Amino acid sequence: MRSLPITFCAAVAAAAISLPASAALAEAKSDSREEKSSGTVSVSPSRVSPGGEVELRVDICGKSRSARGNSEAFESEARFEPDGKELVADARIRSDAAPDEYEVWVTCKDGHGRATGTVTVVHHGRPSPVAPVRAGGGGTAVLAEKASADEGPGTPHAVIGLGLGAVAAAALAFRSVRRRRSALD
């Protein structure tokens, strides 16, 4: 009968002894988590169209000479390779990515480094040809049509053209008359 209280007291004593040890272990684990470094991902260019490519750079991984990066905007995971003191990777933006700002995250291979950054996906409006295309050149047809309407020949050009035509006709007539006279003589 007396063994039940003794067992209970022994369990309480063991718990009291192990509690500070488990608290110390938890504190040591949280310290090791704080040893993990964090940084930023350099994304170049920071604004890109769907289907475009970006270059990613990190210098947070230290001795670990490889890392992996990802984003919801990327077609696939980016794998980093050493380039001097930094790690570099190229990533392609999904062709169906909506215009928005996307987070980019990189994790070092050894797990002791993590970096984040952002990439902005934008849609650039492209000029489209206007039917019917009179001047060719695709999207420049509208510009060419507007320029020709504004700078076309006017009254001064017509007067100069008529004057030059009259001079040419007079020169031709004079030469013809001169040849006839020299042929008769």
C-alpha positions in Angstrom: 0.0 0.0 0.0 2.8 2.3 0.7 4.3 1.7 -2.7 1.6 3.9 -4.5 2.6 7.2 -2.7 6.3 6.4 -3.1 5.8 5.9 -6.9 3.8 9.1 -7.1 6.5 11.1 -5.3 9.2 9.6 -7.4 7.3 10.6 -10.6 6.8 14.2 -9.4 10.5 14.4 -8.4 11.6 13.1 -11.9 9.3 15.6 -13.6 10.7 18.4 -11.5 14.2 17.4 -12.3 13.6 17.0 -16.1 11.6 20.2 -16.5 14.5 22.5 -16.2 16.5 20.3 -18.6 13.8 20.2 -21.2 13.4 24.0 -20.9 17.2 24.4 -21.4 17.0 22.1 -24.5 14.2 24.2 -25.9 16.1 27.4 -25.3 19.2 25.8 -27.0 17.1 24.9 -30.0 15.6 28.4 -30.3 19.2 29.8 -30.2 20.2 27.5 -33.0 17.3 28.7 -35.0 18.4 32.3 -34.4 21.8 31.3 -35.8 20.2 30.8 -39.2 20.8 33.9 -41.2 18.3 35.7 -43.3 18.8 38.1 -46.2 17.4 39.4 -49.4 17.3 38.1 -53.0 18.5 40.5 -55.6 16.1 40.2 -58.6 17.2 41.8 -61.9 15.1 43.1 -63.6 12.6 43.7 -60.9 9.8 44.4 -63.3 9.3 41.8 -66.1 6.6 40.6 -68.6 5.2 37.1 -68.6 7.6 34.7 -70.3 10.6 36.9 -69.5 13.7 35.9 -67.5 15.1 37.3 -64.3 18.5 36.8 -62.7 18.5 36.0 -58.9 21.5 36.7 -56.6 22.1 35.9 -52.9 25.1 36.0 -50.7 23.5 34.6 -47.5 24.5 30.9 -47.9 28.1 31.2 -46.6 30.0 27.9 -47.0 27.0 26.2 -48.5 27.6 26.7 -52.2 24.2 25.8 -53.5 20.6 26.9 -52.9 17.2 26.6 -54.3 14.7 29.3 -55.0 11.1 29.5 -55.9 8.1 31.8 -56.5 4.5 31.5 -57.6 5.6 33.5 -60.7 8.3 31.1 -61.8 7.8 28.2 -64.3 10.1 25.9 -62.2 12.4 25.9 -59.2 15.6 28.0 -59.6 18.9 26.2 -58.8 21.7 28.5 -57.7 25.4 28.1 -58.6 28.4 29.9 -57.2 29.6 33.1 -58.9 32.4 34.5 -56.8 31.0 35.2 -53.3 27.4 35.1 -54.4 25.1 32.4 -55.7 23.4 33.1 -59.0 20.4 31.5 -60.8 18.1 32.4 -63.8 14.4 31.9 -63.6 11.7 32.2 -66.3 8.4 33.9 -65.5 5.2 31.8 -66.3 3.6 33.0 -69.5 0.2 33.0 -67.8 1.4 35.0 -64.7 -1.1 37.8 -63.8 0.3 41.3 -63.3 1.1 41.4 -59.6 4.0 41.5 -57.1 5.3 38.0 -56.2 7.5 36.9 -53.3 10.7 35.1 -54.1 12.2 32.8 -51.5 15.6 31.1 -51.4 16.8 28.4 -49.0 20.4 27.4 -48.7 21.2 23.7 -49.1 22.5 23.3 -45.5 19.3 24.9 -44.2 21.1 27.7 -42.3 20.2 30.5 -44.6 17.0 31.9 -46.0 16.5 35.0 -48.2 13.4 36.7 -49.6 12.7 39.2 -52.3 10.0 40.3 -54.8 9.5 40.4 -58.5 6.8 42.4 -60.2 5.1 41.0 -63.3 3.7 43.6 -65.7 1.9 43.5 -69.0 3.2 45.8 -71.6 0.6 47.0 -74.1 1.7 46.4 -77.7 0.4 48.4 -80.7 -1.6 46.3 -83.1 -2.1 47.1 -86.8 -5.3 48.8 -87.8 -7.2 47.3 -90.7 -6.8 47.9 -93.6 -3.0 48.5 -93.3 -2.3 51.0 -96.1 1.4 51.6 -95.4 2.6 48.2 -94.3 4.9 48.1 -91.3 2.4 46.6 -88.9 1.9 48.8 -85.9 3.5 51.8 -87.6 0.7 52.1 -90.2 -1.3 54.4 -88.0 1.7 56.7 -87.4 2.7 56.7 -91.1 -0.9 57.6 -92.2 -1.1 60.5 -89.8 2.3 61.8 -90.9 1.5 61.7 -94.6 -1.8 63.5 -94.0 -0.1 66.3 -92.1 2.9 66.8 -94.4 1.6 66.0 -97.9 2.1 68.2 -100.9 0.1 71.5 -100.7 -0.5 74.5 -103.0 3.2 75.7 -102.9 4.4 72.3 -104.1 1.8 72.2 -106.9 2.8 75.7 -108.1 6.6 74.8 -108.1 5.8 71.5 -110.0 3.8 73.4 -112.7 6.5 76.0 -113.1 9.2 73.3 -113.5 7.0 71.5 -116.0 6.5 74.7 -118.0 10.3 75.4 -118.1 11.0 71.8 -119.2 8.3 72.1 -122.0 9.8 75.4 -123.2 13.3 74.0 -123.2 12.1 71.0 -125.3 10.3 73.2 -127.7 13.3 75.5 -128.1 15.6 72.6 -128.8 13.2 71.1 -131.3 13.0 74.3 -133.2 16.7 74.7 -133.2 17.3 71.2 -134.6 14.8 71.8 -137.4 16.6 75.0 -138.4 20.0 73.4 -138.4 18.6 70.5 -140.5 17.2 73.0 -143.1 20.3 74.9 -143.5 
